[in-house]
Amino acid sequence: MIDISLQKPTSATTSEDRLQQAVDTVNQIIMGKEQQVKLAFSCLLARGHLLIEDLPGVGKTTLAHALATVIGARYQRIQFTSDLLPADILGISIYRRDQEKFEFHPGPIFSELVLADEVNRATPKSQSALLEAMAEGQVTIEGETHILPKPFFVIATQNPLDLAGTFPLPDSQLDRFLLSISLGFPDPRIERELLTARDRASVLEDTPPSLHPEDVMQLNESCRQIHVSEALLDYVQALLAETRNSRWFESGLSPRAGIALLQCCKAFAFLEGRDFAIPEDVKAVFPALTRHRMTVPHGMEKSVEEQISGLMGQVAIP
């Protein structure tokens, strides 16, 4: 059994070393989900936002809290409900009679990592308030613009089965999330370790940060410098073109999704320790980038995941 009771920072000196330490720490908290953890870090490094669609109790909140802990970020959890108001997310201006002016009180959105729990339970108006902040990196309240902190990373969760009392996000808002992942149940060996190990919450309390927000900003810039060859660009364009073939999906990936795919591939390559992207990076991130953006044609028996797998098999790797 892996003992993660008291993880202490090593003598890592570079931001790349500390990034790897952060990934290792999260993997020891969210055990057996190495690929999902790497995709979550790729989303962070690509300056995107993450959607986790899965059953309750599989570790969605723990993953968000672990990420916030290892990068030293200010963390806020917003529980989305049907009576949640935009002001509960963004903040509110209160009139100070003694000063004869309004004073802005920032809401929980003014944090470096925000968990929007069960985002599809809020009304479309409240959802839009969150997603506007995600897209713009700022909020405007009563004509005054307030800049959000950097880095700014939103992790939203939703339950895929319970549709009662929910407001599904429209396609245009789902597109604001760079990646969508599912954690799933652990395998029996990992589940036994979880049953006998310390409670994850207490482990997180004893886990020091491996990075700081300034490190994350520096790593963001490093990911932008990852080299992409002409052959890889051909492969990305071929995948985008194939999604627009009506036999796969109702509509194909947009140019914005193509740019997001390239950004995420660079971040994934960086996590792999390379200064150049390869087709395997594209294949690693493509399903997570596509699954929440695509819908299958009416009458199609295959799931979105099966369609994505079939499509990838049809496009030749350079």
N, C-alpha and C positions, 0 to 999 in steps of 0.2 A: 504493500500500500504506500502511496506517495504521501509524505508528511508535508503539508503546506501550512502548518499551524503558525509559523513565524518566519515568513519570507523576509529576508533582509537584502538591501541592495548590494550588488557586487561592486568591484572596483571599475566597472565599465566607465569609460571616459567619453566616448563619442556618442552622439545622438543615435547613430545606427545601432551601437551596442545596447544602449538603453532601450531602444525600440524592441530589439529582440528579447531583452529581459522582460519587457512589458507583455509581449506576446506569450512568452513562456509562463508568466505568472497567471495570466487569464486562462491559459490552457490547463493549468493545475487547479483552477477553480471551476471552470466549465469543462469538466473532464470528458474526453472522448469525442469532442466536437472541434477538432483542429481545423477542418476546412471552413466551418462556419465562423470560427474566430478569426481566421485569416481574411475571410471576406469582410468581416466587420471592420478590421483594421484597414483593409484596402479602401473601404467606403470613407473612413475617417481621413486617411491620407489623401484621397482624391477630392476632399472638400465636399462630400455628398452627405446624404441623409439616409438612414437605414429603416426599413420596414421589416418587422418580424411577425409573421403570421403563423400562429401555432396554438396548441391547446394550453390551458392554464397549468402551471406547475412544472413546466419543462425547463425553466431557467431563463426566460426572457428578461425579467427584471434583474436577476442576478448578473446576467451578461452586461446589461447597461451599467449597473452599479460597479462592476469590476472594471469596465473600461474607464469610467470616470475616475476610479481610484488610482489606476496605474498611470494615467496621464496627468494626475494632479488637478483635475478640472472641478470647478464648482458644479454641483449636481442638483437637479431638481426633478422631482417626479410629479407630473400632473395627471390626476385621475379624471379621465374624460367621462362625463355623465350627460344625460339629456338636459339638465338644468345649468350646465356650465356656460358662462357668458364670456364673450371675447375679453372683457376687462379682467376676468379671473386669470387669463393667460398673459395679457399684455401689460396690465397695470392700469392705473387710473390717476387722473388729476384731481386734487382736492383743494378747494379754495381756503386759503389761510387769511382769515379776517384781520388778524393783527398785522399782517404784512401787505394786505390788499392785493394778493396775487395768488395764482394757482401753483400748487407744488405737485410735481409728478412723483408718484409712488410706483416704482417698477414692479412688474409681475414676475412670475417664475420663469418666463421666457428669457429673462436677462441672466442666463447661466450659460456656461460653456458646454455642458452636456445636459440635454433635456430629455426625459423619458415621457412620452405622450402615451399613457397606458390606456388601452382599449379606445383608440382614436375614433373608431367608427360608432361609438355610443353617443358622441356629441352631435349637436345639430350642425347642418352645413355652414351656418354663420360662424360658429366657433371653430370648426375645422378650417375654414378659410382664413381666420385670423392667424392660426398657427402656420398654415402653409404659405401665406403671404410673407411672414417673417422668415421662413425657410428660404424662399426664393430671393428676397431682397436683402437679407442681412440687416434689416432695420424695420422699425415700426413707426407709424405716424399716428399720433393721438392729438386730436383737437388742433390740427394744423402744424404741430411740432414734430420734427423727425428725431427719433432716438436710435442711435447706432447700437446694434447688438455686439456682445463680446466676440473676440476671435481667439481661438477657433470657436466655431458654433456648430454643434453636432446634435441633431435630433434623432432619437431612436423612437419609433412609434410601434405599438403592438396592436394586433387585433386577433380576435378569436374566429377561426374559419368556420365553426359549426353553428354557433348560437347567433341566429339572425334576428331574433325577436328584439325589438326596441333598438335596432341599429340603423345607421345612415351610411350605407356604403360610399366610399370615396369615389368620385367620378374619375374617369380616365385622365383628365387633365391634371388632377391633383395627385393621383398615383404616380404620374410621370415626374413629380418633384422629388420622389425618392430614387436615389441612385440605384440601390440594390434592395432586393427582397429575399429574405432567407427564412428557413424553417429549421428548428433545432431537432425536433423529433425525440422519441424515447431513447434512453441510453441502452447499450447492449447489456446483457446480464452481468458481465464482469465489472463494468463501470458502475452499474447500479448497486452492486454489492459494496463497492468502495464508498459510494455515496451514502449508503445506509449505515456504514460503520465509521465514517470520517466525522470530523467536527462539522458543526452547522456552518453553512456557507456565510451567513451573516457575521458570525463571530470571527471567521477567517478574514473576511474583508476588513473588519475593524483593526486587525493586526497587520494588514498589508500596506507597506509604505509605497508611495508613488515611485515609479521608475523614470518617468518623464515629467516635464512641466509644459504648460500651454505654449511657452515660447519655443520649446523643442518641437512641438507638433507643427507650428508654423514654419519652422526651418525645414522639417521633413516634407511638408507640403511642397515647398519650393524644390527640394531635391527630386521629388517624384516627377515634377514637370520636366526635368532635364533627361529623363529616361529616353533612350534612342528608339525610334520606331522606323523600321526599314520600309522601303517601297513595297516589297513583297507582302509584308504584314498588313500594310494599308490596303493592298489588293484583297487580302483575305477578309478583312473587316468589311470592306465594301461588298464583297460577294455574299457575306452573311446578311448584311442589311438588305441587299437586293432580293435574296431568297425569302426573307420574312414578308416581302411585299407581294409574293406569289400567293394568290387567293386560296390555293389548296392547303395552305398551312394555317393562316390566321385571317380574321376578318379584316384587319388592316395591319400594315407593316410598321417597322420601327421608323421613327422620325429622324431627321438629321441631328436633332438635339440628343436623341438617344445614342446615335452613333458617336458623337463627341464624348458623351458620358462613358461609353464602352471603352474608348481609347484611354481616357483618363484613368479609369479603373484598372485597365490592363497595365498601365505604367506603374500604378501603386502596387499591384500584385507582383510585378517583376521586381520592384524595389524590395518588397518583403522577402523575395526569394534570394536577395543578395546580388542581383544583376543590374547593370546599367543599360540594359537593352531588353525590349519585350520580344517574346517569341509566341508562336501560335498556341502553345499550351497555356499561356496566360489568358489568351482570348477564350479558349475553351473552358477555363476554370471560372471565369466571371460571367460568361455569356448567359447561362441559365438564370443566375440570380438577377441579372440586369433585365431579363426578358419576361420572367414569369408573371410579374404584376402589370406589365404593359400590354400583354397580348390576351386576346380572347379567341377561342376556337370557333370556326364557322358553325352555324346552326345545324343541328343534326349530327354533328361529329361526335363519335363515341370516345375518341381518345381525349385524354386530359391535356392541359397546356404543357405540362412537363414532358409528356410522351411526344407531343408535337415538336417541342424544342429539341429533344433528343434526336428525333427523326430528321429534322432540318439540318442539324449539325452534321449528321452522317452523310448528307447529300452534298455538302460543300467541301471541295477538295482542299487539303492543307498544303500550302506552298512549300 
